[in-house]
Amino acid sequence: MLESQWRALYKAALLELDPKQLETRVQVAMDAIHTRASDVGVPREERIAMEEALLTLRILVGRKS
């Protein structure tokens, strides 16, 4: 369930069209990813996916701002 939470927030940020809401959605997604990453039992594959998601979110904010 925790995995699906960060993924849902990540997808919401990717799909956000309103520039005023984008930064907020990106920050919420990043916070959820960092929270999930702090769990000890996160599988390696998910950790890789989270790192890729963080990179994508950083790029997204850089391009939109």
N, C-alpha and C positions, 0 to 999 in steps of 0.2 A: 504493500500500500504506500509506503513512504517513497518508493521509487516512482510510482505513478504520480505522486503529488508534484515532485520537482519537474517531471516531464510535462505535466499538464500546464504548469506555470511557465515553463520554457516555451511551449507551443503558443500559449497566449501572447507572450512577448513577441514571438516571431510574426504573429498574425496581426499585431496591433497596427492600425493605420493612423491613429490620431497621434501626432507628434507630442501633444501635451501629456498623453497617457503613456507614451513609450518608455520614458525614463523610469517611471514608477513600476511598470510591468517588468522591465529588465531588472531593476533592483530587487523586486520581490522574488523573481526567478533565481537570481544570483544568491540571495539569502537562503532560499530553499535548498539550492545545490550545496552551498557551504555547510548547512545544517546536516544534510544527508551525508556529506563527505566526512563529517566528524564521527559518524558511526563506525565502529571497529569492524563489523561484519559485512561491510559492503563488498560485493564481488568485484574482482579486477575489471571485468568487462563493463560494469556499471561505472566504475571510477574513470575509465577511459571515456565513456560516453559523457560523463559530467565535465571532464576537462574540455572535450570538444564543444560542449554546449556553452561553457564559460567563454571560450575563445570566440564563438559565434556571437554571443551577446555583446562582448566587448567591441567586436567589429560593427555590429548593428548600431550600437549607440554612437560609435565614431562616425559612421556614414550619415546618420540621421541628424546629428547635431550641427 
